[in-house]
Amino acid sequence: MKYRISGLRAEQFTHLFGRSDSYLGSYGAVRQIVVSYPGYPDRISLCDIPAGENALLINHIYQPADTPYRGSHAIYIWEGCTEQGIYINKLPEVMKGRILSLRAYDEKHFLRKADICEGQSAEHLMEIFFADPQISYIQIHNAKQGCYACLGMFARRNPRSG
């Protein structure tokens, strides 16, 4: 199975980098110093943010489609990180030690399949989901905190960036 996992594009967040707490607050964002590693997964690079670095906790619309599945949740962004994590045919390390929720959507952005698994089993579950021709993409969430993690695309489909 050929697939691509991608982090979010940094451009939508760079206006927050290095700004005052009041500026962040006007966007519903909060700056936090990372106190433990691992524990703060960056949604741009798809890596855990190192201890001592700044993380921005923000609300992110992870499912923008105008369907009943539209959704948003809190995510961490590594302040200053602009390199989007792109993983071809492999799962990012940040996901392997977490319990994940995989949500498979069709082209109309309707949820068709969902399940949870240990990170090490995510590729197997993705393979099962992508075997269904009506599945267009999979969103991966951290199950315990419920936070959006990244987008997975099957190679035969038109790739969308996260």
N, C-alpha and C positions, 0 to 999 in steps of 0.2 A: 504494500500500500504506500502510495506517495502522498504526502500531506505537508502542509505549511502551517506553522504556528507563528503568530505575529503579535508583538506588543503594540501599544497605542502609539500614534504619531506624537512627537514632542511638541509640534507647533501649536497645538491647542492649549498648552500649559506654560509655554516659555514666558508669557507676559506676567506670570506669577513669581518667577525666579528672582530672588533678591529683593523683593518688595516688602514694604512695611506690613506689620500685623494688621493695621487698619485696612490697608489695600486688600490683603488676603481675605479679611473678614467680609469685605463687600462682595466677594465671590464665594462666600461660605467655606473658605479654606482656612486651615490651621497649620502652622509650622510646628513640627515636633522634632526633638533630637532623638535619634535612634539609640535605644538603650540596650538592645539585645540583638544578637545575630545567631541564627536567623530569626526572623519574626516580622520584618517589614518588607513585603515583596513589592518591588517597583514594577508598575504596569507598563513602563516604556521599555526598559531593557530586559525585563523578565528575569531579573536577578534579585536576590535579597540585598537590601541596602546595608552597607557596613555600619557597625556601631560607631557612634560619634558624628555621623553625617546627618544632614537635615532632610526630613521627609515632609512632604505636604500632604495632609489628609484632606481630600476633597470629595464632593459628591460628583459622580460621573454617570451620564446617561449611557449605559452600555447597550441598550436595545432601543434605538431611536425610532423604529418603524411605528407607524400609526396603526397599531393592532392592540388587542387586549394584553399582549406580552410586553408592551413598552415598559422599560424598567430602568432604575438608577439605584446606585448604592455607593457607599464610601469606598475609596481606594487610596492607596499610597502612591505618590510620585516622588522619586529621588530628585530633590531640588538641584538643578543644574544639569541633570542627565538629558542628553538630546539624542542618544544613539538608540534607535528602535531595535529591539530584539527580534530577529527573524530566525526561525529554526526550521530547517527543511529535513523532514523524515526523522526528527528526533524531538524528544520532550525536553523542555528546559529543566535544568537541575532544580530550580526553585519549586517546581511542582512535584518532584519525585517523592518528597518526604511529607506531603500533605494529603489529606482526604479531599477528593475533588468531586464536584458535581458537573456532569457533562449534559448539556442541553442541545439537542439537535433540532434544527429549524429547516423548513422548506423554503422555496423561493419567495413565497408570500410572507415570510417571517412568522409563520405559525409553528409553535412547538409541536413536534411529532414524536420525539422520543427523549427520555431523560433517565439518568441513573447516577449513582454515586460509586466511587471506587477509590482504592488506595492509588496514589500517584503512579506507582510502578505498573499498574494495570490499565492506565488510561489509554495507551496505544491500542491495546486489545479491544477496549470498549469503542474507541473511535473507529476501528476497523469494522466492527459489527454495525455501528450506526451508518457509516459511509457505504456499506454494502447495499443499503436501501436507496434506490435511485431517486426517491423524492427528497432525500436529505441534501440540502444545499450548503450548510455550514454548521459548525458546532461552537457554542460558547462554553468556555471552561471557567468554573467558579471555584473558589476555595470553600468547601462545604461547611466547615466549622464556623467561619466568620460570615459566610454568605456573599463574600465580595467577588466581583467580576475579576477574572485573572487574565484571560486572553481569548483570541479567536483562532479556531482551527479550520482550515480549508482543505478539501480533497483536491488533489492535483488535476483531476479531469474537469473540474468546475472552474468558472472564471474567478480568479482570486480577488478578494476584497481586502483592503488593508484595514487594520484595526484602529 
